[in-house]
Each structure stands twice: as C-alpha cells, then as structure tokens.
Amino acid sequence: MELSVALARLGSDEYFAAVVEFVKSERERCLVDFQNLDMVEKPQALAYLAGEIAAFDRLLKIVDDQTS
C-alpha cells in the first residue's frame, strides 16, 4: 500500500486527527522551549530541539501533502 492511499484512508478517522493534533502540539512545545534560556545556552539541548522541530515539521508536511 502506498503512503498516499493509507493517509487518504486515515484522513477521515477521528483518531488519526488526534494524532496529528498531538504532533502539532509537541512541535509548538519545542518552539516554546527555544524561549527558555536554559535550553538556548546548552548547544546539545538546542541541537536536540532543532532536530525535534525538523522531524515534526517534516511529518506534518508529509501528512499535509498526501491528504491535500
């Protein structure tokens, strides 16, 4: 099964919508953490946040592209 087919089938599912909302909220949480001085002062924490945000962005973009 192709990803586009699977996402099209899941797109109308309320549980899938909850998962997408969770990913969005986690992305927002990471963005808020960028404002935390403790995180910004530590290069490893900053790199971790950047990686997390990039992963969430990529996932959300794939879902959006495939369901649009």
C-alpha positions in Angstrom: 0.0 0.0 0.0 1.3 3.5 -0.8 1.5 6.2 1.8 -0.9 8.4 -0.1 -3.6 5.7 0.0 -3.0 4.9 3.6 -3.2 8.6 4.6 -6.2 9.2 2.5 -8.0 6.4 4.4 -6.8 7.6 7.7 -7.5 11.3 7.0 -11.2 11.0 7.9 -10.5 9.0 11.1 -11.0 10.9 14.3 -8.2 9.0 16.0 -5.8 10.0 13.2 -6.8 13.6 13.6 -6.0 13.3 17.3 -2.5 12.0 16.5 -1.9 14.9 14.0 -3.0 17.4 16.7 -0.7 15.8 19.2 2.2 16.1 16.8 1.3 19.8 16.2 1.2 20.5 20.0 4.5 18.8 20.5 6.0 20.9 17.8 4.7 24.0 19.5 6.1 22.8 22.8 9.5 22.6 21.3 9.2 26.1 19.8 8.3 27.4 23.2 11.4 25.7 24.6 13.5 27.9 22.3 12.5 30.8 24.5 13.8 29.0 27.6 17.3 30.4 28.4 18.4 27.1 29.9 17.8 25.3 26.6 19.3 28.0 24.4 22.5 28.2 26.4 23.2 24.5 26.0 24.3 23.6 22.5 23.3 19.9 22.9 19.8 20.9 24.0 19.5 23.4 21.2 20.5 20.8 18.6 18.0 18.4 20.1 15.2 20.9 19.9 16.2 21.8 16.3 16.1 18.1 15.4 12.7 17.5 17.1 11.2 20.5 15.3 12.6 19.5 12.0 11.1 15.9 12.4 7.7 17.3 13.4 7.7 19.7 10.5 8.7 17.0 8.1 6.0 14.6 9.4 3.3 17.3 9.3 4.3 18.4 5.8 4.2 14.8 4.5 0.7 14.3 6.0 -0.5 17.6 4.6 0.9 16.9 1.2 -0.5 13.5 1.0 -4.0 14.4 2.3 -4.4 17.6 0.2 
